[in-house]
């Protein structure tokens, strides 16, 4: 094989490796963005469940739930049950968990984190209350 052909093989191999790395990066970014949109949808579900709970019991305090606690661990007790047991962060590790930070008679706060910028929100930690995103 001539020197020129060796260079062409090297150049094409290098370009192929760069293309593969680019595709993997794009795939991972899209996967993270999808998880972030799922998180925002999950928070709407939590907000609706807590609103239903408040309507029925006139408080956001969930018996047996002592914040800070994972959202899915706060399911209530006795006749004061709430359907939060299946709402779990898609990653559920390394700081990516839904956590009830506070529950009071008239408000709640949920902490969550985003991996990417979505819906005008920066990556990182955020809080959600009965009124929506806490700024």
C-alpha positions, 0 to 999 in steps of 0.5 A: 500500500502506498503512502498516499493510500495509507493517508486516505484510509487514516483520514476516512477512519478518523472522519468515521470515528468523529461522526460516530462520536457526534451521533452518540452525543446527539442521541444522549442529548435527545435522551436527556431532553426526553427525560426532562420533559417526562420530569415536567409531566410527572410534576404536573401529575404530582401537583394534580394528585396533591390538589385532589388530596387537598380538596378532599382533606383540606391540607397538603400534609400527608399522614406518614410522610415526613419531609424531606422525603422521596415523593414515591414514599409518601403514599399516606395512611389509613383512609388518607391515601394518595397515589404518588407511589409510581411517580419516580424520576427517570434516572432516580439516582445521583441527585435526580429524584423527586423530593418533597421538601415541605408539606403544610396546610396550604402549600407544598414544595417539591425539589427536582433537577433537570439535565438539559435546558428545556421549556425555558428552564436551565439545567440543575435544581428547581422547586415546584409548589402549588402555584407552579415553578418556584423562581 
